[in-house]
Amino acid sequence: MNPSLVQRAHDIEEWVEKCFLDQHGILYTYLDTETEKPLTDSFFTPDDAPICHPGVTPAGWHRYENCSMTTAAYMMGLLYRYMVERDPVALERARKTFHALKHIYEAGKQLEEGFLPKLYDDKFSEETSTDQVLYVMYALDCFHQFATASEKVEVDRMMTHIVNFWVKRNYCYTYFWMKDMPWPMNRFPTLLLMAYNHSGDPLFKKEYDRILATGVTREAVEARLLPKLKAGYEPMPFEKKMNAYLLGELDGSVSMGIMEMCYLLKHDPQNTWAPNWKLSIQQQSDEAKLVLAPDGTMYVHVLVDMETGVSRRMEPGFFRENEAGGHSMGDWVGFRYAAGCRSCDSTFIARALVQAHVHMHDAGMDAAARNVFQSIDLKGLRSYYDPERFLPELRHRTRLYSGDGTASWLWGYWQGRADNVFGE
C-alpha cells in the first residue's frame, strides 16, 4: 500500500491516543476542531441549537452519544492493524479498549447486566441503541481470537448477556421519547448467531432460526432507496416537486446492514437465505455509491432522479417539516441538514465496501473505498463541511471532528490491508 497512506493511518491512531480518548479509553463522539480537545459548554453560543438530552449538557451529549460504537470501531481498527503489522502496541491498545468497553458494560448493571448505556459525561443513563450493541458485539467477537483465557471467558459472558437483554424484552426498548420502541428485527439474527457462537446455548440458535423463518432478511437490510422504487410508495411533496427521491444519511444504515450480512455469510454460508444476504450487500453498496462525492466525502443527502436513477447534489436550501406530506421522518433523517452538505462519514461506507469485498469481489467497491482513504486525511475527519449550507443555528456542527468517522477510517483501512482488498 502507498507508504504515505500507511503513515497517515499511524498518524491518525497517534492523534486518537493523544486527543480523542477519555480517562477510561472511551473514544469521544466529537472533538472541537479548533482546540482538538473534548467539547466544553463554552463551545456553544446562545444562538446555537445543539442536540441535547434532558439532564445532560450539550457538551456532555456530544462527547458521549456514540461512546460504545466509536470505541468498538476503534478497537476493530487496532485489531486489524495487529493482524497486518503484528505490532504488540496495537494489541496492547486493543486490550485497553476492551477494558473501556467493560467499563461501559459494568456501568450498565445499574439497570441490568447486558445493558449497554450511553455514558453521558461518564454517568449512567438509560439510553442505548442497537447500533451500539452491534458494534460492541462485533469488536468482542473479533477480540476473542487474541484474548487471554480469562478474557475469553469475559467476552463470552458479556456477549451472552448483551443479547439476552434484548431477547427478554422481545426486542423492544425505549429510545429517547419513543417508549418501548420495537427495534428493527432484521438486526437481530446476526446478534443471536453471535450469542450462540459464544455461548453454545441452543436457545439462541432456535431463536435465530425462528426469526429468519419470518423473512426479515428476505430483502436488503436497511435499504433506503429500494422501498421507494417499489410500487405503492407515495413520494413526499418535496420529492414530487423535485421529481427525485430524497436519499440521505446512508452511512449508518449501509455500514450496519453490510456488517450484519457479512457476519451471517461468514458463519452460516449454507443457509437457504444466503443468496438474499449477498443480494442485500450488493443493493446497499449500490445505494451507498450514490452519495459518495468525488473528493472522498459523502453528501449527507442527495436527490435520485425518478426517471434516470442518477443522483445529484442538492442545491442549498432547507427541507421543511411541512414538505414531508404526512411521512413520519422528522429531524431523525436530518431535514435541516438536507442542503447538500458533505461529511467525512463516507469512511463508514468505505469500511462497509471493504467488508463486502470478501463476498462480492467487486472492483467498483474497492475503487470507491480506496478513494475515501486516499482523499480524507486527519484534518479532513470532520463531521460536516460546508457551513454556508447550514441554518445559522446549526453551523457549529461543521466545527466538530467525528469520532465515528475517525474510527471507521482506521477500521476500514486496516481491514482492507488485512483482506488484501486494495490488491497491493
N, C-alpha and C positions, 0 to 999 in steps of 0.2 A: 504494500500500500504506500501511497505517497508519504515520504518521511515527514513532510511538513504537517500532514494530517495526523500522523501519529503524535507529533509534538503538540498539536492542538488538543488532542484528547488528553494528554498528560497535563497540559496547562489548565484545561477545564477542571480536571479532577483536583489539582492542587488548589485551584480557586475555590472549589466547593469545600475542601477541607479547611481552608483558611477563613472563608466568609459565610458559608451557607448552612453550617451545622450549629444546632444549639448544644447545650451542655450535655445532653444525653446522646448526641449523634443523630438527632432527628433533623431531616433536611427541611428547611423553611419552604413554604409555598411561594413566597415572593421576597425579593430584596429591593431596596432602594437603589436605582441605577446611579444616582449621584454619589452616594456615600459608600455603596457596596456593603451596607450593613442592614441588619433587620429593621423593619419599619417601626417607627415610633408614631405616636399620635400627632406629633408636630408635622408629619409628612402631609397630612390632610389639611386643606384650608377650609374655612367656613362655607365656601361656595361649592366644595366638592360634594358628590353624592356617592360615597363609598358603600360597597356591600358590607353589611354588618349583621349581627345576631344579637338577640336580647341578652343583656347582661355581659356582653363582650365588646370591648372597644374595637373600632375599625382596624387598628393596627394588630390587635390580638387575633382578629378573624383572618386577616391577610397573612399573618405569619404561619398559621397552623391549619388552614382549612383543609388542605390535602395532605396532612402530615404523614399518614400511613402510606399513601400512594407514592408520594415523592421519595420517601425513604426506601421503600421497597424497590422502586425503579432504579435508584442509585445503587442499591445492593446488587441488582442484576448486572449493572454495568461493571461493577467491581469483580463479580464472579466471572463474567466473560473475559475481562482483561486478564484475570488469573489463568483462564484456560488458554489464552493466546500467549502470554508472556511468562507465565509461571513465576511471577514476581511475588515473593511472600508478603510484600507490603500490601498488595491488592487483597490477598486473602485475610490479612490482619484487619484491614479496614472493613472488609465484608463482615467479618466476625463482630467488629464493633457496631456495625449497622444492624446486625442481628440482635444485639443487646438493646439497641434503640427501639426496635420493633417489640422486643419483650417488654420494655418499659411501657409502651402503649398498651400492650396486651394485659399486663398486670394492672394497669390503671382501670381497664375495663371491668375488672372483677367487682368494682363498686356497684355495678349493675348485675353482672352475671359473667362467669367465666366463658370466654369465647366472644365477648362483645368487644369490638374494636372502635373505641371512641375517637372523636376528633378532639385533641387535647388543646383547646384554645388557651394560649399562654401557659401551657404545661399544667392545665387544670382539667379535671374530668368534666365531660359533657355527655349528654345522652344522644348526641348527634353521631350518625355514621352513614355509610352508604355502601352499596355492593361493589362500587369501583374500588374503594379502599380494600375491601375484602379480597377481591380478585387479585390485585397487585401483591398484597401480602402473601396470599396463598402461593402465588407463582414464585415469589422470592424464596419462601421457605422450602418449597419443593426443589428448587434449584440448589439451594444451600445444603440440602440434606447429603448430597454426594461428597461434600467436603467437610462435613461436621464431624466432631468427635463423637464417641459412643454416647456420652451423656447428652450432647447437643441433639443427636438424632432422636433420643427419647423425648426431649423437649419439643422438637419440631413436630413429631408425630402427635404428641398430646395437644399442642396448640392448634394444629390443622384440624384435628378431630373436633375439638370444642368450638372452633370458629364456625364450622359448617353446622354442627348440631344446634347452635344458637338460632340459625335460620330455619332449620327443619322443624324445630319445636314450635315455631311461630307461623308455620305454614307459609313461609317466605313473605311475611308481611312485617313491616316495622315503620314507625312514624318517621317521616322525612320533613324536617323543619315544620311547616304549617300543615302538612298532609298526614293526618293521623292514620295509623295502621295501613299505610300505603302498600298495596301489593307490588312487589318488585318484579321486574321482567323475568318471566320464568325461563326464557332461553339462556339466562346467565347461569342457572343452577346445575345443569348436567355436568359442566366442567368442574364446578366446586365439589359436587358429590363424588365424581370419579377421583378427584384428588384426595378427598377424605377417605375413600375406600382404599386407595393405593397406600395410604399411610397408616391406616388403622386395621385393615383386613376385616372390618365389620361388614358382614353381608347385608345388613340393613341399608347401608349406604348404596351398595350395588343394586339392591332391589328398588330403592327409590330412584336411582339413576335410570334404570330400565323403565320404570313406570312413567317418569316424566318424558323420556324420549318417545315413548309409545304414544303420547298425546300429540306428537308432531311439532313440538316447539322449535325444532331445528330444521323443519321442512324447507323453510325459505331463508334468505340471507339474514343472519342475525344482525340487529341494529341498523339495517339498511334505512336510508333516509329518502333517497330518490325513487327507489323501486316501487314503494307503495303508491307514490304519486303517479307513476306511469300506468298503474293498473286501472281498469275500468271501475268507475264508482267513486273515484276521488274527486271531490268538488274543490277546484282551486280557490284560494283566498281571493278577495277583491284585488289585493295588491298584485297577485300573480296574474290575474286576468288582465289587469292594466298593463303589465309588463310583457304579457304573452310569454311568460317564462316562469319556471318553478324556482322558488326560493330554496336554496340548499346551503346549509351552514353548520358551523361548529362540528365538523366531522371528525376532528382529531380524536376526541374521546370515544365516540361510538365505533369508529373504524378500528382503532387500536384494541379496544376491548373485544369486539367481535372476532377479530383475527386471532388475538390471544386465545380466546376460547376454542375456536375451531382448530387451531394448530395443536393445542393440547389434546383434544379428542382424537385427531388424526394420528398423533404420535402414539397414544396409549390405547386406542381402540380402533385400529385401522381397518379391521374386518367388519366393523359394524355395518348393518344394512343402510344406515343413514350417512355413511362416509362420503358417497358421491355428492350428497346435498351439502356436506361441510366444505368440500372443495369448491363447489359452485358458489357457496356463500363467500368464501375467501376471494374468489375472482370478482364477484359482483361488488363487494365492498372496496376492493382495490381499484376497480374501475371508477367508482364514485369518488374515492379519495383523490384520484389524479385530477379530477375536475376542479379541485380547489387549490391545487399547488400552483404557486406563482413562479415565473421564470427565475427569479432571484433566490429560490430555495425556501422562501417563506410560504405561508398559505394565506389565502383570502378567507377571512372569518366567514363571510357569506358570498355566494355567487348566484347569478341567475342562469338557469339552464333553459335554453330556448325550447319551447314546446314542440316546435316543428323540426328543428335540425338536431336537437340534443347537444348543441355546442354551448359551453359555459362561457360567461363573460363576467368581468369585474363590475360590481355595482358602481353607479355614479354616486358621488357624495350626496347624502340625504339621509333621512331617518324614517325607518319603518314605524308607523304609529299603531297603537293598540287597536284603533277602530278599523284598521285595514285587515285585521285577522278574519273578519267576517264570521265570527262565532267559533273559530278554531281555538282550542284551549292551548295556546302556545306560550303566551305571556313572555315575561323577561327571561324565562328559563332558556329559550333559544336565542336570547340576545337581540331582541328587536332594536334596542338602542345602539347596538354595535353594527347593525346591518347597513353599513355605509362603505363597504369595500375596503375596510382596513385590513392590514396584514398582521401576522403573528408568527413568532418562532415556533409555535406548537406544531408546525409542519414536521418537527422531529418525532412526534407521535406517529405520524403517517409513515415517515421513513423507517422507523423502527418496526412498524407493522409489516411493511413491504419486505424488510429483511427477514422477518419471521416467516412470511408466506413463501419465501424462496425455496425452502426445503421441500415444499409440496407442489409448487407451481412451476419453478424454473422459468420464470417469465423475465426476459431481458429488459422489457419496458419497466417492470417493477424495480429491477436492480438499478437501472439508469436513473430513475426518479429518486430513489433513496440516496444514491451516490451524490446527486446534485445538491441535496439538502445538506449533507455533511460537509461537502466542499464549499458551499456558499455561506453557511452560518458559522461564524467564529464566536469566541467568547463574548465579545461586546454585542453580538447580534442576538443573544439569547433573551430577547425582550418579549414580554407578554403580548404587547401590541405596539405597532408602529402607527404612523400617520395621524398625529394628534389633530390635524385640521379636519379629519373626517369624523371626529367625535363631538358630541354635545359638550359644551364647556365644562359642565359639572362632572364629566367622565374622562376628561383628558389626563387625569392623574394616572389612569391605567396604562398610559404609554411611558410611564416613568418607573416601571416595575420589571425586574428580571424575573423570569419564570423558573421556579424550581422544577415544575413538571417538565418543561421544555428542556432544561439542562440535563436532568436525569435521563430523559428519553434519548438525548443526543448520545450520551455515554453508552447507554444500553444498546442502542441500535448500531452504533459504530463498532463496538467490540463484538457484538454477536455477529455482525457482518464479517468481521475478520475471522472469528472462530468457525463460522459456517462457510467461509470462502465464497461469500455472496458476490464480492467485487471482482473475482477472477484474477487476483494478483497474489 
